[in-house]
Amino acid sequence: MEIYLSNMKNMSRDNQLAKLRNVIAIDGPAGAGKSTVAREVAHRMQYVYLDTGAMYRALTVRALQEPVDLTEEAALAQLAARTDIELRPGTYEDSRVRVFVDQKEVTDQLRTPEVNEAVSYVAQSPAVRHHMKVQQRQLASAGWVVAEGRDIASHVLPEAGCKIFLTASLEERARRRWEELRAAGYQVHKETVQENLRQRDRIDSERKVAPLVRVPDAYMIDSSCLTIEQVVEMVVEYCKRGGLSAIRPG
Ligand code: CDP
């Protein structure tokens, strides 16, 4: 089903598609480096960075606060309907994405081990996903966006002019996530982190609605042995070859 957005009603279909072509979609499993790469590509190309995982994480923060039974579809659907999530996308001057749930900032609570554990259960809900998709299309509707997630190229923005599937080995992804958590002051075992990633990969890839997949026209990059800089170069080069303007006009 196609979704027409209220702020796009007066735009011709060709105009809509032209805007959405100026979107870079980066999908892949946790810890592949999507956030860092997406943020840097957005900075280099002067696009807006859209972190869709942050939206699922924000709703998870709320679900854990209430608390809501994460296996109850009806409860999650209700929660999604009554929770206001505001994402203030980073700009090319300040790439930090700030996230608000019902007007309260939750940016610092998004990446705790508790949220890491719970988020994929929340993201399985069809109602939650529908809700997110509508908002994400709205945010991307102006074009010149680097959107990063699991289902961007396959479901949310299939019109994107540049599609990347970024992955890395499970061991390397776990090592990076463990370093990140340690740097943030969390004491966790590397094995626990690896197990959480394995579990999330499984839930994200096997869920019924919008699972993590590589679409056939996505350019696949395995970042296991590459630096962030190398991956960023590859993505920017690929986008240019695909005809995306390197710099957002005006
Ligand atoms: O940063 P990391 O890759 O660990 O995760 P994230 O991108 O913040 O996403 C957290 C979780 O949200 C994922 O494991 C998915 O369960 C869910 N998610 C999703 O289902 N679809 C998206 N477009 C983005 C995230």
Residues whose N, C-alpha, C, O or C-beta is under 5 A from the ligand:
A	BS01	CDP	P29 A30 G31 T52 G53 A54 Y56 V119 S120 A123 E148 G149 R150 D151 R200 D204
